[in-house]
Amino acid sequence: MSESPPPYRVLARKYRPQTFSELIGQDAMVQTLGNAITRGRLAHAYLMTGVRGVGKTSTARLIAKALNCIGPDGDGGPTIDPCGVCEPCKAIAEGRHIDVIEMDAASHTGVDDVREIIEASRYAAVSARYKIYIIDEVHMLSKNAFNALLKTLEEPPAHVKFVFATTEVNKVPVTVLSRCQRFDLRRITVEMLDAHFRAVLANEGVGGDDEAVHLIAVAAEGSVRDGLSLLDQAIAHADLDGEARVTADQVRAMLGLSEGGAVQRLFAHVLGGDAPALIDGLRDHYALGAEPLGLIRGLLDLCHAVTLAKVGRAVESGLAESERAQLLEWSERIGTATLHRLWQLLLKAHDEVARAAIPLDALEMSLLRVCYAATLPDPGELARGVTVDPGPVARPPEPGTSASRPVPVELLPSAPELPGDAAAISELLYARGHARLGQIAHDHLSIIASDGPALTIAGNRAVDQGFARELADALDKATDAKWRIDLGQGDGALTLMEIEQRAAQDDRERLMALPVVKAAFEHFPGAELLTGTEDTRKAG
């Protein structure tokens, strides 16, 4: 009777690291642990943190191996290179060692579970050098469970070591963190994942296109386990006819992605403002199974790649030659301001599509907005393209500010020339410390007639008999002359405030007549021209 074949093991389990040298991208941690073991400076508790699939639990098991390995001859001590053949190493690798206890804190969150650990930790290891407790997702323990663990964690028996693993270290109490030696496992780079997956394919006897492996490495987002699961799925998705081979088209279909050239065509439609072609392209990709969120993510990645190429970063090697050439051409042709505007619009579109009840409709509406905005000229480039000398343009001062009331640095002479107009009177009043009268004179003083120290002024709500008396007294003291101020009938000269308002209106009309401003309003309907003062008032 023939033996049945062994059950299939998924790649994520089959290629789980069995030695520290097989860990990917964690060289700093391995060196630290190796030095600590060599020098006999072993911590009583370790905390492994990092994103999913970077090797936290695998590292915990490797630490258990390293501390309990006895070598092939049975006389070895703790080592950073466990032999893998002694009974402790094999038992730990198979998850059956009685002195290496693994607990999932997600399903054992209570204080009673922790009490069991505390009680058992008092007893010596049965067959190993150290009794090791591995608690996965330790942040899931309750507050009371953490508090119960603190004393034992700080002063455990000499034969006990704790190894914690978590993806959310911010949820672990500071009192626990301070009692552990912490290692932050790094996210694995695309290049490292790419090389690892090629080696796995070679070991499995499966061929793979470079682009296909690169797509899986990117989709893994730094997680070895996620990438191996995708690779497993891609191998199963490969054609059964002939040699098994993972192709880029199969991976795109599996992940719901559009091929790179198609995303570039969509990007070209956006840049060219070709709305009909853009909508047709979106619907074609959607019919082929591409997800709206994946499409907008592809456009974001492409905009990011073009921007990096523009600032001198090398284009990633996973692209086809034609796609690389197109990306470089865009980086030379598109301005930095336009790329940043596109990025912001695409980012907003991504958020809208992610929240939308009908993602395809949201994608179309969002990209139509991006398509329209991409064809608008950059205001800076528009201004540089118009060579017109507008001449000096006066900006109206804010009434009541130092710009509208000159204040002399030197004191006025004892016998000044008698002021005969509103500007001279207002300036003199400010200089002599009569700020309120000076402001009223600036805003409301309309002179009908002036003859030396005698004025006839137009009365209004701010200029009355009381103001006339106050003004006469102030001018008497400022000029050593006896002033007579009467309220007359009829209209007088324009006040200083009215003169400034008319000047501001003239300046605005002159600005609006400039070609560069006309062009801006034509390209940006609904725009508003703000002076410096108006902009400041609105911001405040």
PyMOL commands that set and color helices and strands:
alter all, ss='L'
color gray80, all
select helices_A, chain A and resi 11-14+20-22+27-39+56-68+87-93+111-120+138-140+143-154+169-171+174-177+190-204+210-219+224-237+248-255+260-272+275-287+292-310+321-333+336-355+359-374+379-384+402-404+422-431+435-444+465-479+496-512+515-523+532-539
alter helices_A, ss='H'
color red, helices_A
select strands_A, chain A and resi 45-49+100-104+131-136+160-166+181-184+207-208+245-246+447-451+454-458+484-488
alter strands_A, ss='S'
color yellow, strands_A
deselect
rebuild
show_as cartoon
